[in-house]
């Protein structure tokens, strides 16, 4: 089986955008076609990662609409919805389409339009992914995050400041990302003094509501050089689920979907955590970055909280994490986030990350749906 290469990548500015989803998707799609040097009519498959265009915007049929807008009439289209891990699931689907031989050129575009809704409305749409029993009792993802953070801090005697270090690091990285929603540094003191949202987590422990889009172009590695000399290869990819009801998990501070999906990705790539040079993790809440560091094998259980305060995960550390600014600073347009993670890795591995550039040949992205309900882990390798 021929390996699958990424020969083009793009990302819109994330934040509060006046454009609707249709326009955001087209913006990223056009830019990706240009980056790959591909004509619209050459694309066989077009995938759109999106969680809730119907709920947020009253708009369905977005893949067909995008095919029309980009001039890809005749291409096979499909929407990929896996809640907040829709982008990662889209990468898996696009990889499968090329790896199977069904498509010679596949484009993935992920996007979401959210900011026109109030915080309460957006939170309610996102909370609909929880189990109906949890949802009817008013459970939201921020409340899960607060409960899990309290359990973790108490169980492993971790200081509250360790989570503030994660947020401060990612905000600092976001300053150098021209696509990020928040491009300003925030001190640990400001983070610890910000309003409580779900104790012990405060305002700066949470990512923002965001509009935006990102795109990737995939083809067989054997023909990648026909499009560009600077491409990356999907060395490994894996997807997995955990219990839908969070309280049924043996240990709520372990996300089985992260453990299982990364194990599959590592096996496919014939690599381990020690081979990864840079990582983009799903820091919808600061505690999630810590948990993923452990579940991905970068830290022992109960030790992940030490990596940010010790400088391990800073841009000049041994394992730079969220050089893009992460969801925390870059923003979290649900369907686009996993695609944007891969965009950042592609930029890093091809030496196009500008001021954010680190020395890296292998990158890992972990895109989490819900509170670990579904996860996709992708490993990209420079060529």
N, C-alpha and C positions, 0 to 999 in steps of 0.2 A: 504494500500500500504506500503510495506516494505521500510524503508529509505535506502539511498545509502551511502555506506562507501568508503573511500579511504584507501586502504591497502598497497599501494606501491607508491613511488615517486622518481623521479631522475631528474638530470639536468646536462648537460655538462658545461664545461667552455665556457663562452660567450666571444666574441671578434673576432679578425681576425684569422680564422682557415684555415689551408691548406686543410682540408677535404671538400668534396662536401656534398650536402644535404643528399644524400642517406646514407653516412657514419655517419653523425651527428644524423640522426634519429635512426639508428641502435645502435649507442653508448648509447643514452638515453633509447631506448627500452630494450636493454640487461640489463642495470643497474636497470631499473624498475622491470623487471622480477625477478632479483636477490633480490631486496629489498622486493618484495611481496612474494617470495618463490613460484612462479608460473611457471609451465612448459609451453612452448610456445603453445603446443597443447591443453591446457586447455582454452585458450582465445577464446571466441565466436565472439566478435566484436572488430575490430581494426579501430580506427579513427585517421586520420592525419590532424592536423590543419596547413594549409599552405596558404599563400596569393598568391605567385607569382613564383612558381618554373619554370613555363614555360617562364615567362618574364625575370627572373634573370639568369636561367640556361639552358633554352631550354629543360627542363625535365618535362614530364607529367607522369601520372600513378604511382605516388609515393606511395600510399597506398598498391597497389598490389606488388610493388617492395619491400616494407618494410616487408610485410607478408612473402614473399619468403626469405628475408635475415634473419628474426627472426625465421623461421621455423614454421610459423602459417598458413600453407597451409590448406585451408578449412574454415578459418575464414571469416566472412563478413567484407568487408573493405569499407571505405568511406573517401573522402577528404572533409574537412570543410573549406570553404573560406568565411570569413566575414571581409576582409581587415585586418587592424591592430588589430581588435578584434577577429581574427580567433581562438585564443587560448581559449578565454572565450566562444565563440560559440561552440567549441569542448567540453568543460566541460558540457555545456547544452545538447549537443547531446549524450555524453557518459552517463550522468545522466539519460536521457530519455530512453536509451537502457536498462539500468538495472531496473529503476523504473517501466517500462512497463512490465517487465517480459520476454522481448525478449532475454535477455542475462544474464547469471550468472556471467560472467567475461568479462569486457570490458577494453581495454587499449586505452588510448589517448596519442599520441605523437605529439608534435608541434615543428616545426622547420623552419628555413629560412637560405639560403646562400646568402649573399649580398655584402660582402667586395671586391669581385673580380671585381665589377663594380665601376665606378667613382662616386663621390658624385652627380654630375649632372645627370648621368644615373639612379642612385638609386632614387633620388628625383623625377625624371620624372615618374618612375614606380609607386611610391607611389602616386604621384599627379593624376594618371589616375583614382583613386577612386572618384575624385571630379566630379561634374556635368559637362557634355560636354560644356555647355555655359561658366562655370567658367574656365574650363581647357583651352579652346581655347584663353582665355584672359591672359593666363600665370599664373593663380592662383595656388599656392602651399600651402601645409599645414603650412610651416613656415610663409608665408605671412598672412594666417588666424590668426595664433598665435600672430603675431605682432599687427595686427589691433585690435584683441580682448583684448590683454594686454593693449594697449593704451586706449581703451574705458573703461576697468575696472579700471585702475589706476586713470583716470580722473573722472569717475562717483562716485567712493567711496573714493576719496582723499587718495589713498593708496600710500605709498612711494615706489620708484623703489627698494629700498633695501629689501623690503619684499619678492620679487621674488628671489633675490640673496640668501636670507636666506634658501629658499627651496632647491636650488641647493647645497649650502654648507652643509646642513643637509644630503642630500642624498649621496653626495660624502663621507662624514664622515662615513656613514653607510656602504658604499661599501668597505671601507678599510678592514672590517672584513668578507667580503664575498669571499671565495676562488674561486667562479665561476664568479665573476664580471669582466667586461671588464676593468674598471678603478678603481684601488685600491689605490687612493691617495686623500688626503684632498685638497680642494681648498677653499681659503679664499673668503669672500664676496668682498674684495677689488679686488682680481684677477678676479672675476666674473664680477664686474662692469667695469673693465678696459679692458675686452676682446673685440674682434672685433664685431661690430654691424652686425647682420644677417638680422633682420627684426625689425626695431625700434619700441618699446624700448628694444626689446630682443637682447641679445648678444650671443656669441658662447656658453658660459656655461649654457645658458638657454635651450639648445637643447640636446636631447639624440643622441648617436652615431649610425652609421650604423654598423650592427653586424651580426655575424654568431653564430648559436647555436641551441640547442634543449633541450626539457624537456618532461617528461612523467609522467602519473598518471595511477594507476590501480584501477578500481571500481568494487564493488560487493555488493550484498544485505547486509544490516547491520546484519541480522540474522545469517550470516555465516562468518562475518568478523573475529571473534575470532579464526576461524580455520586457518587463515593465520598469524595473528599477534595480540599481546596484545595492540599495540600502533597504533591505527587507528583514523581517523577523519570521521565525517559524514557531508554530504552535507545537512545542515539544511535548506537552502533556495537558490533558484536560479531564476533569472528573466532576460529576454531579451527584448529590445525595440529599436525603431528607432526614429529619429528626421527628420526634413526636410532635403532632400538631398541638396537643395540649401540653403546655410547658411544665405544669406541675407533675406530669407523669414521668419526667426524666429523673433518673437516679441521682444525677448531680446537675442542678441548673446552671452551674458555672462551667460546664463542659458542653460544647455544641457538637453533637455527634455528626451532624452534616458536614461540619468543617473537617473533623477528623477523617471521615470516610471519603469525602470528595478529594481531599489533598492526598490521601493514600493512593487513590486511583491515578491522580495526576503525576505524583512522584514515580509510580511504577511505570506508567506509560513513557515518561521522560527518561527513565533509568537514572533518576537523580534523587537527592534527599535534601532536607532543609539546609544542610551545609553548603549546597551548591548554589543557593539563591543569593544574588548580589543586591537586589532591591525589591521591595514589596509594596503593593497597594492594597490596603486592608479596608474593610467596610466599617468605618468609625462613625456610624450613625449616632452612636453614643460613645463616649470615651472608654467605657468599660469594655465595649466590644473589641476595640483594638487589643486590649490586654488579653482577653480570652482567646482571640484568634492567634496571637503570638504563641500561646501555649498549645492550642489545638493543632496548629500547623507544624509544631515541633521545633520552633525557634527558641523556646524557653521551657523549663521544667514546670510542672503543675505548681501553681502558687508562687512562681517566680517571675511571671510576665510583667508584673507591675514595676519591677526594678529597671527595665530596659530603657524607658524614656528618661527617668531621673539620672541614670548612669551614662546617658549620652550614646547608648548603643544604636538607637533608632533615629538619631539626627542625621542630617545629610552627610556629615563627615564621620559618622559612626561606622561600626562594623556591618550593620544591616540597616541602611536607610529605609524608613517606612513612611509612606505617604508623602513623597517628595512633591506631589501635586498640591498638597494642602489637605488631601483627604476629603471625605464628605464634609468634614467639620468646617473647613475653610472654603474649599472649592464649591460646595453645594451638593444637593442630592435630588436632582430631578429623576425620580424613581427608575424609569425605563432606560435612562441614559447612563446611570452611575457605573454599572459594570462595564459598559463600552468605554467610558471615559477612563476607567482604571487601565484598560488595555492600551488606550491611546497614550497615556502617560508612560507606560512601560515601553511601548514602541518608540516613543520619542527618546527615552533614555538609552535604549539599546542601539538606536541608530545615530546617537550623538547629536540629537536635535533639541535637547531640553533646555538650552540656553543657560541662564543663571542657576537653574535647578540641577544641572548636569552632575551626575555621579559616575564613578567608574563601574560599569556593569555589563556583563555578558548574558546573565540569566535573570529574568524577573518573574515574580509570582503575583497574581491578582486573586483575591478572595472576595466574592460578591455574595452577600448574605440576604436571604429573604425572611422577612418577619424577624422573630427572635431566634434565628437558627433553624427555622422550619424547613427551609430549602437553601441549598448552597451550591455554587459552582466555583471551582478552583481551576485557574488557568496558568500554565507556565509557558512563557515566551523566551525564545533564545535568539541571540544576535547571530547574523550570518556574515 
